[in-house]
Amino acid sequence: MLLQLKNIFKWVNSGGQRVFLLKDINLEVEEGEFISVMGPSGSGKSTLLNVIGMLDTFDEGEYNFLDESVHTLKEKHRSNLYKEYIGFVFQSYHLLDDLTVQENLEMPLLYKKFKGSERKAMVADMLDRFNIVGKKDLFPAQLSGGQQQLVGVARALIANPKLILADEPTGNLNSQQSEEIMELFKKLNQEEGVTIIQVTHSEKNAAYGSRIINLLDGRKV
Amino acid sequence: MIKNYLKVAWRNLIKDRTNTSLNIIGLSTAFAVAILLGMAALYQLSFDNFHENGASIYKIVRTQQTPKGPDAGTSQPAPLAPALEAEVPGVKQITRYLQDGTLAFYNDKEVDMDIVWVDQDFFSMFSFPISNGNETEPLNDLNGVVLTKKAADKLFGSTDIIGKTVNLLVNGTQKPFTVSAITDDIVPQSTLEFEIAARFESHWEYFENKEEWDSQYHNVYVELEDGVTAAAFENSSRSFVDLHYNEGIEMLKRDGASPDSHGRFMDLKLVPMADVHFTSLKNGTVQISRSMPYLILGVAFLILFIACVNYINMSIAKSAKRLKEIGMRKTLGAQKKQLFFQFWSESLFVFAVSIGIGVLLSLVFLNEFKTMFNTHISAEMLWNPIAIISLLGMMLTISMLVGGYPAMLMSRLGTIQSLKGKLESTGSNTVRDVLMVFQFGIAILLIIGTLVLWGQIEYMRNKDLGYDKEQVVSFPLNGKRNSNDVVDLLRDELRGNPDIISVSGADSNLGLGKDGSRSSSKIGFEYKGRVVRSNFLVVDHEYIKTLGLELVAGRDFESAADSLGVVINESMAKELAEEDPLTAQLEIEDGVYYPILGVLKDYNFNDLDKAIEPITFFMSRDWGLTYAYVKVAPNNMAASYDVLERTWKKLEPNATFLGSFLDENVDRTFKREKTTAKMITSGSLIAIVLSCMGLFAMSLLIVSQRTKEIGIRKVVGASVTSITYILTKDFLKLVMLAFLIASPIAWFVMRQWLQNYAYRIDLGAGFFFAAGAIAITIALLTIGTRTIKAARANPVKSLRND
């Protein structure tokens, strides 16, 4: 089992009242799954994804990731854990504007303390694999949205994570671009066995997954 | 990793050119100013610390309790030094020190020189290295003299002159001395200065004063034996004082003086050599104050602080733009520590560049700075390891403090929050506001300081001193002729010239002349059973007329027969407490009674930091004159000055003419105040410019952050004025608050400073309001341009961004 959520609650206090963002979430994810999380705006999809990605905390419950109990870890260990095993893809790509494509790809490796030569080889490999060698010295602003997201996915993949978390990865793309990205995800999942959890509004995109989780007001339905 | 940091830092800085250049310009200016001011302050603080035995050398001050309160003096009688050495334990070496000017003759050459008359121990006590000649005891021969290299070059044209004879003008006659040694030139940080040093015993006044405890005319420096403290020595000198000054102490008791807290009427006090430069004898007590150099250091720190505040504020404000980066780096696994290090390294980069430019700027402006502020700092002060290490240390510390705070704020942000690009801005705004209040508070403080300082200086310049300072030229009688004769000759030469009104002389100058020397003499004598003290001035005919002094009773000296009479001022008359002072007879010398011929209206013969003291004029040819005074007609003053110079050249062909108008002399006496004022003025100018740069950058950022708000307000119907008001109001509040905080502090500090002057301006509300108005106007102008532009922009444009 890759990860397990047990009775996860998350709330904020607003006007003296507890507003639940996540309510009693139980979820088990096996390696090699491709899960789509769906639900209307404000149902807690992104929050769930952030909790799984350890970017956000929760107030109650247990979270085990590869036999580590995340809820007992300190921030430093948590960040070691997620930078080791998890790659993120965002709706608005979140590439660093000041860095070129190549440098953006290199960045996660810097935080993992890879050697210079290794980094070069891995970046070159990734550029090759995604067919963006010609764009390596361009800055994000010089790329189209689809190309930017391609770089975003490449960046998420570069350190060989076990899990990819994608928060509406095609939200800012046109239909053709989104199809390309979804095909890419499918290929990664099927051919390379990468576990993927994506948040999406689109039924069509959700269909790429092997399992769909529906959320409403922070609850699994 | 570091490469990546630098790359990101560099690209960020380049992208935000306006802010980066504002930051770098501000910081480099501040560093340059701080480096220059710091050097000036350290230079001041390093006075007299080159003496190897300095820690055990002291200057002797005699303090006494007079009926009018405590009194202190550094002038000592000739027998004191030998008696101390013989009778009080703990003296290792001791020297008398009498500063004087003399004429030195070699072949046909005749040169004005500063001479000191000292004892044999002088060169073994103080570290004036002998470069040539008798190194161990250069002054063991009574006729030996020591010259500095510069003096030797001036007089002999070479330094290979050991054993040669030099003639010195001693009391009007030439006397031969033998050069026994040459010293290195005296460093500028030395209180003791001379061109020639000769034996104290060879001074012409030595013989008559050898055993005279009442005649005090030189300083004494003592070096104590190892392990003897100044306090221990002062204690063991008490019975010595009681013995030798017995007569004086009895008189003090009789006249009703009250003893000090130790029950003492008279004491010898030791002032450590390191403190001598900072010592003043104000109000009769020894006061050591290094406030001047520390004030300069303080201004340097304030300016650095202002520039650093700019940097902090701009970094915090800018951080909003980098939230996405922070969030992204965190999701990629960056830890707090790594983010902190990244942002800090950016600051370090900016600071390194700024310090580099700052050092360059300070070197470029070094010479201007030196002339403007009369300091002798040099570039070498920056090139020693200590200076370099402390500069690097300063860079690390400041960038750690200043860059560290925004870096900490940024690295602390939550991942999700920063990815969303939203900043909880409440906390950091308080810090920003506090810092800005501080910044403007400092600027306002400095403005008030500037205004008050210049106010006082202008007041002192324009104050009616009671004598004519505009039309009178004074110059030192630095030739070889007898001083009274030469004044007579001068009078004869100038007679008939319609532009010359009158000529006279005296034995001290008014203000500070071009020769840069000052002296004053005091006497004390018995009058009706008590001691009366007065300043003592020897004058020539027509002194009162030349200076335009006003007689309130009696008459001026009229003929040579009046040489046994005196003219006194009103303060002296008060001191005598006679109904008709003209009836009084003063027993100045034993058995010789001087009638009072006239009483003068009080005039400020001292600097304006002192109240008017009693003064007594004598007109005897026995004591000699040292300065000539010439009153010229108000027209053709420059031509008259040239006439004087030519006449002096004719009478004393080898002497330099050092004449200057008395108003210039008076101006020279507050050179120190002027230097301080100049420093504070430039400091406050820079402080204001830096603060405004910060304010400007801040208003840019705020306006860009509030573009949407401005757009919405305009759509709803707000006018340009009201929007400008809304945008400006917050900043103006801060400036007002700064003013409210700074004013009382400024009031307190300036009031303290003005206490130093017996004649001073009122610390009126005008200064404060003027400073406040200046600060607010400048702030308004700075913010105004940007905000009005923003307020006038088309709202459709600003709203379209969303």
Interface residues (C-beta under 8 A of the other chain):
Chain A: N50 G53 L55 D56 E75 K76 S79 N80 Y82 K83 E84 F88 F90 H94 L95 L96 D98 L99 E103 E106 M107 P108 L110 Y111 K112 R155
Chain B: M1 N4 K7 V8 R11 N12 K15 K324 E325 G327 M328 R329 K330 T331 L332 G333 A334 Q335 K336 Q338 T415 I416 L419
